Amino acid sequence: MCGFVGYINASANEQENQRVIEAMADKIVHRGPDQDDYYVDGDVSLGFRRLSIIDLDGGSQPILNEDGSKVLLFNGEIYNFQPLREELLAKGHIFKTLTDSEVLLHGYEEWGKALLPKLRGMFAFVIWDKNEKKLFGARDIFGIKPFFYYLKGQNFLFGSEIKSFLANPLFEKEFNEERLPEYLCFEYLPDNETLFKHVYKVTPGTCFTWQNGKLETETYFKPKFDIDNETSLEEFENLIDETFKSSVKAHGISDVEVGCFLSGGVDSSFVVHEVKKSHDVKTFTVGYAEEKYSEISAAEEFAKTENVKNYQKKITAEEFFNIVPTVQYYMDEPLPNPSAISLYFLAQLASEQVKVVLSGEGADELFGGYHYYREPLDFAKYQKLPQGLRTVLSKLAQKMPNFHGKRFLTRGAYPIEQRFIRNNYVFNHRDINHILAKPVNAPDPSVFTKPYFDEVQDQDDITKMQYVDIRTWLVQDILVKADRMSMANSLELRVPFLDKEMLKVALHVPPKYRITDETTKAVLRGAALKNLPPVTAKMRKTGFLTPLNDWLRRDEFYNMVKDVFESETAAKFFNVDSIMKLLNDHKAGNAHNMKKIWSVYCFLVWYKIYFEENGSIVKK
């Protein structure tokens, strides 16, 4: 696990390009504190920071091919690199190292972009072809590893994190203010733009070429559900069990010690159970003094049943609030999911013991783990009523005081394409102009999710919800915080549920095996039940809970947020009276505004770091 930076040279001054590329790499030293190296010629500058995991002595990058005509930068792990290496050796390629990195270089020589479907792993990489003066880049099918680029005119920069661009004089830092409404609705931008103008994400399953000042992108993979109603539930459970065990084995390849995050829930426990078979594994758990928000008891109990060491930390309110600037700095873009802070401390705890951890991210999206996936079952009969009647009932319910069933009637008028996304908004579209300092004409947020729904318009509602989550929530939230918080602590995080072979199975599972009246991700729990105690396999999903809702009502933390809400920075973007009303109503117990408050607060903290302090912060 590493980080890379690069840019197309605007100047032939090799000494200046060397200075700039080193400065860019220094910005992401946390991604690779073990080693740095560079490649600079008259056309391109490439830099690399390495966290040594495989071939500790011989895995330095950039890596050149036999004749020095192609240069590779790579961040990630290729889990099937050994058979690919054997195939390439048989074709006459000469390897200098034992790394998975070099397989990409020779694989591209042999197959070109046809290499990409052969890969099983998480990756972002670029290959510079000196002879053709062409740059080729690609990102893995899930978007596990980050990849950004800056494109303005002929200036083209690329790398693992946006903050590296700050060290390059070609980069003109501008806040993408017109996209603020989407951030406030989703808590991220649901497309390939970022909150820095002219900075874009390489989307999952996408490759690109840069040549003669022109960028061309191509989608090489997109998930496609192909429901199999012939295979039985038990057969699917056995297939998941077998495939997951293979995935964990592949994800465990390492020349350093491996650990696991452990919450005590089914996903992380299943990972621990399998890793333990081949590693003397250490597990790591964080929680809070407030017991109802803590996962420590469940994790501790499971660790005892598996006879594995469990390291624990209880996060205090003071630690939580004090680390917010550090977390937002490492995120690159504001991300107000409070669980990111829990994850930061979890990664910090693990990094004191190991260099690599496995975790359970992705199981919920692939196999239907979220409780809101059950909503189509609740609405099934009601949706059979005429649309006109449901619309009338919805409008009547909206005008009435709160009563049991009001939310059901209000939402029941909408099709899944609108109803589902409204369930996840932080701020509704109609709220935006109430809280922003100046009116905006922002499009309805559903505009950004409609293309994803259109891609699965022939599927059932549960499948539609999962697909949109795989393409948005998983990429822009779950995997962002997993990568940034682990790498902030120089820790490699691997996610065996998000495996190419696991996805193949998941895309065939019928919704009736994913979601039932009794439980979520039923088929995965059935597979886990063959290996884990029933209390663990059947444990209700809780997520990374935090006491933030309660803490925001305490004077010291209320005042901390209040100072930021009443700052000059806040007044540039927000109606201060409106955001203070959110905060005051919450403190008084008249409303539950935690998500909205935290979204605004994290944005303001982030903006101060990157646009008022020039992206500088001291790691705590």
Phi, psi and omega per residue, in radians:
M1 nan 2.281 -2.980
C2 -2.644 -2.872 3.025
G3 -2.591 2.608 3.119
F4 -2.358 2.785 3.116
V5 -2.454 2.758 3.086
G6 -3.065 2.896 3.063
Y7 -2.829 2.722 3.038
I8 -1.425 2.176 -3.036
N9 -1.122 2.372 3.006
A10 -1.698 -0.240 -3.095
S11 -2.298 2.580 3.106
A12 -1.519 0.085 -3.135
N13 -1.297 1.693 -3.037
E14 -1.106 -0.642 -3.135
Q15 -1.132 -0.736 3.117
E16 -1.173 -0.712 3.111
N17 -1.097 -0.650 3.098
Q18 -1.115 -0.743 3.141
R19 -1.105 -0.754 -3.089
V20 -1.184 -0.782 -3.090
I21 -1.155 -0.589 3.077
E22 -1.180 -0.691 3.108
A23 -1.130 -0.666 3.091
M24 -1.108 -0.780 -3.134
A25 -1.143 -0.576 3.119
D26 -1.097 -0.479 -3.141
K27 -1.194 -0.354 -3.126
I28 -2.117 0.569 -3.124
V29 -1.027 -0.490 3.135
H30 -1.101 -0.460 3.135
R31 -1.316 -0.365 -3.115
G32 -2.761 1.395 -3.091
P33 -1.402 -0.126 -3.022
D34 -1.411 -0.522 -3.012
Q35 -2.884 2.650 2.999
D36 -2.392 2.658 3.109
D37 -2.793 2.861 -2.960
Y38 -2.525 2.734 2.998
Y39 -2.370 2.193 -3.139
V40 -2.375 2.196 2.980
D41 -2.269 -2.860 -3.070
G42 -1.295 -0.145 -3.058
D43 -2.058 -0.565 -3.008
V44 -2.484 2.648 3.038
S45 -2.181 2.271 -3.076
L46 -2.251 2.412 3.117
G47 -2.372 2.692 -3.008
F48 -2.538 2.422 2.990
R49 -2.105 2.260 -2.983
R50 -1.985 2.341 2.887
L51 -1.873 1.917 -2.971
S52 -1.293 2.085 -3.127
I53 -2.192 -0.810 -3.122
I54 -2.144 2.429 -3.076
D55 0.899 1.185 -2.987
L56 -0.998 -0.563 -3.073
D57 -1.603 -0.457 -2.984
G58 -2.030 0.230 -2.991
G59 -1.757 0.420 -3.112
S60 -1.159 2.599 3.029
Q61 -2.238 2.818 0.010
P62 -1.104 2.579 3.113
I63 -1.883 2.344 3.104
L64 -1.862 2.629 3.059
N65 -1.346 -3.044 -2.998
E66 -1.005 -0.758 -3.070
D67 -1.711 0.105 3.094
G68 1.292 0.263 -3.092
S69 -1.538 -0.278 -3.140
K70 -2.280 2.488 -3.058
V71 -2.262 2.331 -3.081
L72 -1.994 2.412 2.845
L73 -2.142 2.343 -3.019
F74 -2.560 2.343 3.039
N75 -2.158 2.128 3.093
G76 2.426 -2.774 3.112
E77 -2.493 2.366 3.038
I78 -1.876 1.945 -2.971
Y79 -1.426 -0.289 3.081
N80 -1.901 0.516 -3.059
F81 -1.187 -0.486 -3.065
Q82 -1.169 -0.866 3.069
P83 -1.124 -0.609 3.089
L84 -1.129 -0.683 3.122
R85 -1.085 -0.767 3.128
E86 -1.085 -0.705 3.124
E87 -1.115 -0.713 -3.135
L88 -1.255 -0.629 3.059
L89 -1.066 -0.715 3.135
A90 -1.136 -0.422 3.118
K91 -1.551 0.030 3.035
G92 1.767 0.063 3.132
H93 -1.295 2.515 -3.109
I94 -1.883 2.145 -3.105
F95 -1.776 2.463 3.106
K96 -1.740 -0.327 -3.052
T97 -2.319 3.086 3.052
L98 -1.841 0.271 -3.025
T99 -1.451 2.797 2.990
D100 -1.273 -0.426 -3.115
S101 -1.003 -0.801 -3.033
E102 -1.183 -0.409 3.071
V103 -1.075 -0.636 3.119
L104 -1.126 -0.737 -3.097
L105 -1.122 -0.899 -3.138
H106 -1.269 -0.542 3.073
G107 -1.116 -0.667 3.102
Y108 -1.208 -0.664 3.056
E109 -1.017 -0.741 -3.034
E110 -1.391 -0.753 -2.968
W111 -2.057 -0.139 -3.050
G112 1.116 -2.512 -3.108
K113 -1.222 -0.209 3.053
A114 -1.180 -0.151 3.011
L115 -1.077 -0.647 -2.936
L116 -1.010 -0.797 3.120
P117 -1.139 -0.271 -3.136
K118 -1.418 -0.274 -2.974
L119 -1.483 2.392 3.005
R120 -2.077 1.861 -3.109
G121 2.875 -2.954 3.082
M122 -2.045 2.302 -3.039
F123 -2.836 2.666 2.827
A124 -2.460 2.259 -3.118
F125 -2.649 2.803 3.011
V126 -2.315 2.596 3.036
I127 -2.270 2.150 3.113
W128 -1.699 2.175 3.085
D129 -1.738 1.887 -3.061
K130 -1.156 -0.658 -3.072
N131 -1.230 -0.770 -3.131
E132 -1.553 -0.111 -3.074
K133 0.880 0.917 -3.091
K134 -2.247 2.400 3.076
L135 -1.893 2.241 3.075
F136 -2.018 2.359 3.126
G137 -2.431 2.753 -3.140
A138 -2.723 2.734 3.094
R139 -2.263 2.594 -3.054
D140 -1.134 2.933 -2.960
I141 -1.226 -0.406 3.128
F142 -1.685 -0.404 -3.010
G143 1.468 0.565 -3.123
I144 -1.172 -0.728 -3.138
K145 -1.745 2.396 -3.062
P146 -1.362 2.698 3.113
F147 -2.769 2.067 -3.129
F148 -2.145 2.717 2.969
Y149 -2.506 2.689 3.093
Y150 -2.009 2.188 -3.107
L151 -2.339 1.933 3.065
K152 -2.520 1.989 -3.042
G153 1.109 -2.191 3.113
Q154 -1.695 0.049 -3.134
N155 -1.465 2.099 -3.101
F156 -2.297 1.979 3.097
L157 -2.083 2.683 -3.138
F158 -2.656 2.740 3.125
G159 2.982 3.138 -3.078
S160 -1.357 -0.489 -3.140
E161 -2.446 2.528 -3.100
I162 -1.094 -0.619 -3.039
K163 -1.013 -0.424 3.115
S164 -1.136 -0.487 -3.125
F165 -1.141 -0.433 -3.102
L166 -1.065 -0.424 -3.089
A167 -1.532 0.024 -3.096
N168 -1.882 2.178 -3.115
P169 -1.130 -0.272 3.082
L170 -1.290 -0.315 -3.066
F171 -1.476 2.116 3.068
E172 -1.786 1.849 -3.062
K173 -1.323 2.109 3.110
E174 -2.420 2.406 3.095
F175 -1.411 2.286 -3.110
N176 -1.504 1.206 -2.953
E177 -1.102 -0.542 -3.100
E178 -1.154 -0.249 3.105
R179 -1.688 0.057 3.110
L180 -1.018 -0.693 3.115
P181 -1.006 -0.687 3.139
E182 -1.173 -0.694 3.063
Y183 -1.012 -0.780 -3.088
L184 -1.171 -0.499 3.099
C185 -1.388 -0.881 -2.992
F186 -1.646 -0.411 -2.942
E187 1.317 0.196 3.004
Y188 -2.854 2.985 3.023
L189 -1.621 2.172 -2.985
P190 -1.479 0.299 3.081
D191 -2.315 -2.727 -3.038
N192 -1.607 0.060 3.071
E193 -1.431 2.900 3.054
T194 -2.271 3.100 3.101
L195 -1.440 0.108 2.909
F196 -1.824 2.210 3.127
K197 -1.060 2.424 3.080
H198 1.211 0.187 3.035
V199 -1.893 2.257 -3.041
Y200 -2.242 2.745 3.017
K201 -1.639 2.405 2.881
V202 -1.282 2.103 -3.043
T203 -1.314 2.695 3.139
P204 -0.979 2.499 3.120
G205 1.196 0.453 -3.099
T206 -2.130 2.535 2.997
C207 -2.201 2.882 -3.129
F208 -2.588 2.803 2.939
T209 -2.256 2.501 3.027
W210 -2.121 2.106 -3.125
Q211 -2.709 2.388 3.122
N212 0.941 0.679 3.088
G213 1.290 0.258 -3.106
K214 -2.182 2.337 3.100
L215 -1.794 2.263 3.058
E216 -2.199 2.273 -3.135
T217 -2.021 2.707 -3.123
E218 -2.606 2.351 3.043
T219 -1.470 2.088 3.129
Y220 -1.762 -0.190 3.116
F221 -2.696 2.434 3.020
K222 -2.537 2.276 -3.120
P223 -1.103 2.473 3.132
K224 -2.383 2.043 3.106
F225 -1.239 2.314 3.090
D226 -2.365 1.472 -2.958
I227 -1.147 2.292 3.126
D228 -1.901 1.837 -3.126
N229 -1.611 0.022 -3.111
E230 -1.585 -0.572 -3.119
T231 -1.315 2.397 -3.090
S232 -1.354 2.878 3.094
L233 -1.028 -0.791 -3.114
E234 -1.120 -0.650 3.110
E235 -1.143 -0.704 3.092
F236 -1.144 -0.707 3.107
E237 -1.048 -0.758 3.130
N238 -1.161 -0.661 3.133
L239 -1.171 -0.731 3.099
I240 -1.115 -0.782 3.133
D241 -1.004 -0.851 -3.105
E242 -1.143 -0.778 -3.097
T243 -1.197 -0.676 -3.131
F244 -1.157 -0.715 3.119
K245 -1.075 -0.692 3.083
S246 -1.134 -0.712 -3.133
S247 -1.125 -0.811 3.142
V248 -1.080 -0.698 3.113
K249 -1.055 -0.770 3.125
A250 -1.152 -0.704 -3.119
H251 -1.263 -0.228 -3.130
G252 -1.527 -0.077 -3.134
I253 -1.112 2.142 -3.083
S254 -2.951 2.619 3.030
D255 -1.722 0.164 3.073
V256 -2.279 2.971 -3.092
E257 -1.155 2.517 -3.089
V258 -2.013 2.414 3.062
G259 -2.180 -3.089 3.137
C260 -2.465 2.478 2.892
F261 -1.329 2.459 -3.107
L262 -2.417 2.072 3.080
S263 -1.764 -0.337 -3.041
G264 1.703 -0.188 3.073
G265 -1.377 3.085 -3.013
V266 -1.140 -0.695 -3.016
D267 -1.164 -0.983 -3.108
S268 -1.177 -0.585 3.129
S269 -1.164 -0.682 3.093
F270 -1.077 -0.716 3.102
V271 -1.075 -0.871 -3.123
V272 -1.014 -0.786 -3.105
H273 -1.001 -0.695 -3.106
E274 -1.383 -0.698 -3.137
V275 -1.094 -0.639 -3.104
K276 -1.025 -0.439 -3.098
K277 -1.163 -0.445 -3.086
S278 -2.166 -0.072 -3.110
H279 -2.392 2.585 2.957
D280 -1.420 1.415 -2.850
V281 -1.466 2.488 2.987
K282 -1.828 2.479 -3.135
T283 -2.058 2.732 -3.007
F284 -2.411 2.372 -3.055
T285 -2.481 2.451 2.995
V286 -2.150 2.729 3.115
G287 -2.768 -2.814 -3.091
Y288 -2.354 2.777 3.094
A289 -1.069 -0.559 3.080
E290 -1.257 1.820 -2.926
E291 -1.014 -0.612 -3.074
K292 -1.198 -0.263 3.108
Y293 -1.810 0.079 -2.987
S294 -1.831 2.453 3.100
E295 -1.710 0.003 -2.949
I296 -1.098 -0.747 -3.075
S297 -1.077 -0.823 -3.135
A298 -1.129 -0.724 -3.139
A299 -1.155 -0.719 -3.133
E300 -1.097 -0.730 -3.135
E301 -1.129 -0.761 -3.141
F302 -1.178 -0.695 3.118
A303 -1.024 -0.621 3.109
K304 -1.177 -0.713 -3.130
T305 -1.161 -0.534 3.140
E306 -1.609 -0.102 -3.125
N307 0.991 0.838 3.083
V308 -2.098 2.676 3.138
K309 -1.280 2.334 3.123
N310 -2.131 2.075 3.086
Y311 -1.704 2.404 -3.005
Q312 -2.302 2.688 3.015
K313 -2.548 2.368 3.011
K314 -1.765 2.160 -3.099
I315 -1.530 2.262 3.087
T316 -1.540 2.829 3.104
A317 -1.066 -0.677 -3.127
E318 -1.129 -0.757 3.101
E319 -1.086 -0.735 -3.113
F320 -1.019 -0.908 -3.089
F321 -1.250 -0.619 -3.099
N322 -1.207 -0.452 -3.080
I323 -1.541 -0.102 -3.070
V324 -0.957 -0.848 3.127
P325 -1.047 -0.704 3.120
T326 -1.074 -0.789 -3.138
V327 -1.098 -0.795 -3.123
Q328 -1.178 -0.547 3.050
Y329 -1.097 -0.853 -3.088
Y330 -1.223 -0.389 3.137
M331 -1.217 -0.427 -3.044
D332 1.354 -0.843 3.041
E333 -2.098 2.688 -3.127
P334 -1.107 2.351 3.051
L335 -2.388 1.902 -3.012
P336 -1.595 0.276 3.076
N337 -1.215 1.983 -3.073
P338 -1.027 -0.422 -3.135
S339 -1.161 -0.309 3.087
A340 -1.068 -0.607 -3.135
I341 -1.251 -0.714 3.034
S342 -1.007 -0.743 -3.109
L343 -1.169 -0.602 3.084
Y344 -1.048 -0.850 -3.126
F345 -1.185 -0.588 3.098
L346 -1.127 -0.791 3.116
A347 -1.142 -0.663 3.107
Q348 -1.081 -0.756 3.118
L349 -1.077 -0.803 -3.106
A350 -1.176 -0.641 -3.077
S351 -1.143 -0.285 3.088
E352 -1.308 -0.251 -3.054
Q353 -2.092 -0.628 -3.014
V354 -2.426 2.967 3.078
K355 -1.848 -0.326 -3.075
V356 -2.296 2.361 3.011
V357 -2.290 2.610 2.984
L358 -1.856 2.559 -3.058
S359 -2.492 2.990 -2.979
G360 -1.746 0.240 3.139
E361 -0.987 2.536 3.030
G362 1.711 -0.354 -3.114
A363 -1.100 -0.671 -3.102
D364 -1.164 -0.713 -3.125
E365 -1.249 -0.690 -3.087
L366 -1.320 -0.624 -2.996
F367 -2.044 0.118 3.027
G368 1.456 1.014 -3.028
G369 -1.665 -0.230 -3.078
Y370 -1.490 2.495 -3.081
H371 -1.114 -0.538 -3.109
Y372 -1.229 -0.191 3.031
Y373 -1.185 -0.258 3.127
R374 -1.440 -0.176 -3.072
E375 -1.011 -0.711 3.097
P376 -1.003 -0.543 3.074
L377 -1.175 -0.701 3.140
D378 -1.161 -0.617 -3.059
F379 -1.593 -0.086 -2.969
A380 -0.941 -0.901 -3.109
K381 -1.243 -0.694 -3.093
Y382 -1.126 -0.618 -3.117
Q383 -1.175 -0.218 3.111
K384 -1.395 -0.242 3.050
L385 -1.187 2.677 3.131
P386 -0.993 2.490 -3.136
Q387 -0.978 -0.729 -3.111
G388 -1.047 -0.742 3.139
L389 -1.149 -0.753 3.140
R390 -1.121 -0.607 3.117
T391 -1.155 -0.764 3.119
V392 -1.076 -0.822 -3.141
L393 -1.091 -0.640 3.113
S394 -1.118 -0.796 -3.128
K395 -1.144 -0.683 3.100
L396 -1.125 -0.757 -3.110
A397 -1.107 -0.653 -3.130
Q398 -1.103 -0.518 -3.101
K399 -1.474 -0.209 -3.053
M400 -1.625 2.718 3.034
P401 -1.048 2.861 -3.120
N402 -1.039 2.380 3.073
F403 -2.644 2.793 3.130
H404 -1.129 2.110 -3.114
G405 1.804 -0.081 -3.118
K406 -1.098 -0.784 -3.105
R407 -1.116 -0.671 3.114
F408 -1.045 -0.848 -3.116
L409 -1.174 -0.703 -3.119
T410 -1.102 -0.773 -3.078
R411 -1.427 -0.369 -3.042
G412 -1.157 -0.261 3.139
A413 -1.359 -0.306 -3.007
Y414 -1.671 2.566 2.970
P415 -1.254 2.901 -3.070
I416 -1.022 -0.567 -3.110
E417 -1.052 -0.525 3.104
Q418 -1.753 -0.694 -3.052
R419 -1.126 -0.739 -3.078
F420 -1.131 -0.867 -3.085
I421 -1.153 -0.638 3.093
R422 -1.053 -0.473 3.127
N423 -1.151 -0.431 -3.029
N424 -1.842 -0.131 -3.108
Y425 -1.086 2.451 2.962
V426 -1.384 -1.040 2.991
F427 -1.877 2.344 3.021
N428 -1.227 2.745 -3.117
H429 -0.982 -0.673 -3.101
R430 -1.223 -0.315 -3.124
D431 -1.419 -0.360 -2.937
I432 -1.003 -0.867 -3.091
N433 -1.229 -0.246 3.065
H434 -1.344 -0.514 -3.061
I435 -1.832 -0.325 3.118
L436 -1.415 2.621 -3.079
A437 -1.188 -0.572 3.129
K438 -2.285 2.473 -3.107
P439 -1.049 2.531 3.089
V440 -2.252 2.726 3.100
N441 -1.890 1.074 -3.075
A442 -1.368 2.506 3.089
P443 -1.191 2.726 3.035
D444 -1.032 2.355 -3.080
P445 -1.003 -0.437 -3.128
S446 -1.108 -0.323 3.074
V447 -1.020 -0.623 -3.054
F448 -1.426 -0.390 3.127
T449 -1.708 -0.288 -3.116
K450 -0.969 -0.752 -3.134
P451 -1.011 -0.602 3.131
Y452 -1.236 -0.730 3.085
F453 -1.104 -0.653 -3.139
D454 -1.082 -0.555 -3.110
E455 -1.232 -0.314 3.136
V456 -2.211 0.568 -3.053
Q457 -1.114 -0.346 3.141
D458 -1.593 0.069 -3.100
Q459 -1.728 2.926 3.092
D460 -1.261 2.922 -3.040
D461 -1.139 -0.674 3.127
I462 -1.082 -0.789 3.136
T463 -1.115 -0.684 3.090
K464 -1.028 -0.786 -3.133
M465 -1.082 -0.785 3.133
Q466 -1.111 -0.741 -3.107
Y467 -1.073 -0.796 3.139
V468 -1.119 -0.657 3.081
D469 -1.126 -0.708 3.123
I470 -1.087 -0.642 -3.071
R471 -1.510 -0.295 -3.072
T472 -2.178 -1.283 -3.035
W473 -0.987 -0.795 -3.135
L474 -1.083 -0.794 -3.067
V475 -1.278 -0.785 -2.956
Q476 -1.586 -0.251 -3.111
D477 -2.169 -1.168 -3.030
I478 -0.981 -0.902 -3.065
L479 -1.365 -0.458 3.072
V480 -1.122 -0.898 -3.103
K481 -1.206 -0.557 3.105
A482 -1.114 -0.819 -3.140
D483 -1.194 -0.886 -3.012
R484 -1.179 -0.683 -3.088
M485 -1.297 -0.581 3.072
S486 -1.256 -0.794 -3.090
M487 -1.245 -0.456 3.034
A488 -1.038 -0.453 3.133
N489 -1.891 0.341 3.104
S490 0.914 0.829 -3.099
L491 -2.183 2.290 3.074
E492 -1.500 2.225 3.133
L493 -1.983 2.225 3.129
R494 -2.028 2.541 -3.005
V495 -2.224 1.529 -3.018
P496 -1.158 -0.336 3.034
F497 -1.211 -0.566 3.133
L498 -1.551 1.205 -3.105
D499 -2.113 2.542 -3.109
K500 -0.952 -0.735 -3.112
E501 -1.290 -0.606 3.069
M502 -1.131 -0.690 3.128
L503 -1.100 -0.712 3.129
K504 -0.981 -0.729 3.123
V505 -1.199 -0.829 -3.064
A506 -1.024 -0.624 -3.079
L507 -1.248 -0.191 3.111
H508 -1.747 -0.256 -3.010
V509 -1.265 2.203 3.111
P510 -1.151 2.627 3.139
P511 -1.020 -0.527 -3.131
K512 -1.140 -0.379 3.089
Y513 -1.623 -0.196 3.103
R514 -1.613 -0.882 -3.041
I515 -2.122 2.235 3.065
T516 -2.222 3.062 3.095
D517 -1.123 -0.421 -3.050
E518 -1.655 -0.540 -2.972
T519 -2.732 2.976 3.033
T520 -1.835 2.895 -3.090
K521 0.574 0.932 -3.040
A522 -1.025 -0.749 -3.076
V523 -1.175 -0.630 3.097
L524 -1.202 -0.689 3.100
R525 -1.111 -0.637 3.103
G526 -1.116 -0.707 3.080
A527 -1.146 -0.718 -3.132
A528 -1.161 -0.582 -3.099
L529 -1.111 -0.361 3.072
K530 -1.282 -0.218 -3.023
N531 -2.210 -0.455 -3.003
L532 -2.020 2.807 3.023
P533 -1.049 2.518 -3.140
P534 -0.939 -0.670 -3.118
V535 -1.076 -0.538 3.121
T536 -1.437 -0.828 -3.103
A537 -1.089 -0.533 -3.081
K538 -1.758 0.069 -3.067
M539 -1.047 2.328 3.125
R540 -1.140 2.423 3.134
K541 -1.228 2.331 3.088
T542 -2.095 -0.442 -3.072
G543 1.351 -3.099 3.124
F544 -1.434 1.457 -3.132
L545 -1.270 2.575 3.045
T546 -2.356 2.739 3.093
P547 -1.470 0.335 -3.035
L548 -0.992 -0.672 3.132
N549 -0.964 -0.718 3.131
D550 -1.349 -0.710 -3.088
W551 -1.069 -0.597 -3.116
L552 -1.174 -0.174 3.093
R553 -1.665 -0.110 3.085
R554 -1.445 2.448 -2.998
D555 -0.955 -0.790 -3.036
E556 -1.138 -0.611 -3.115
F557 -1.516 -0.587 2.990
Y558 -0.988 -0.796 -3.113
N559 -1.193 -0.578 3.099
M560 -1.101 -0.790 3.113
V561 -1.222 -0.690 -3.139
K562 -1.015 -0.731 3.133
D563 -1.058 -0.675 3.132
V564 -1.264 -0.705 -3.135
F565 -1.155 -0.470 -3.124
E566 -1.748 0.227 -3.115
S567 -1.404 2.904 3.087
E568 -1.113 -0.612 3.119
T569 -1.084 -0.766 3.137
A570 -1.074 -0.695 -3.105
A571 -1.171 -0.368 3.102
K572 -1.193 -0.502 -3.015
F573 -2.068 -0.470 -2.971
F574 -2.162 2.687 2.921
N575 -1.313 1.843 -3.000
V576 -1.051 -0.667 3.123
D577 -1.065 -0.677 -3.103
S578 -1.211 -0.783 -3.118
I579 -1.269 -0.521 3.063
M580 -1.212 -0.561 3.079
K581 -1.134 -0.701 3.062
L582 -0.990 -0.806 -3.097
L583 -1.189 -0.786 -3.099
N584 -1.200 -0.689 3.105
D585 -1.107 -0.662 3.127
H586 -1.163 -0.807 -3.121
K587 -1.072 -0.654 -3.120
A588 -1.327 -0.145 -3.125
G589 1.432 0.220 -3.124
N590 -1.524 -0.169 -3.131
A591 -2.751 2.803 3.049
H592 -1.923 1.516 -3.024
N593 -1.848 0.333 -3.020
M594 -0.944 -0.856 -3.076
K595 -1.084 -0.721 -3.136
K596 -1.186 -0.774 3.124
I597 -1.053 -0.799 -3.058
W598 -1.222 -0.565 3.096
S599 -1.109 -0.820 3.118
V600 -1.166 -0.764 -3.101
Y601 -1.086 -0.836 -3.119
C602 -1.121 -0.659 3.082
F603 -1.066 -0.799 -3.096
L604 -1.161 -0.659 3.070
V605 -1.109 -0.798 3.123
W606 -1.078 -0.805 -3.103
Y607 -1.060 -0.715 3.126
K608 -1.068 -0.749 -3.119
I609 -1.116 -0.836 -2.981
Y610 -1.581 -0.416 -3.072
F611 -2.069 -0.142 3.057
E612 -2.076 -0.382 3.136
E613 -2.076 0.170 3.033
N614 1.028 0.651 3.006
G615 1.171 0.680 3.130
S616 -2.103 2.334 3.086
I617 -2.747 2.602 3.110
V618 -1.675 2.216 3.122
K619 -1.152 2.318 -3.140
K620 -1.514 nan nan
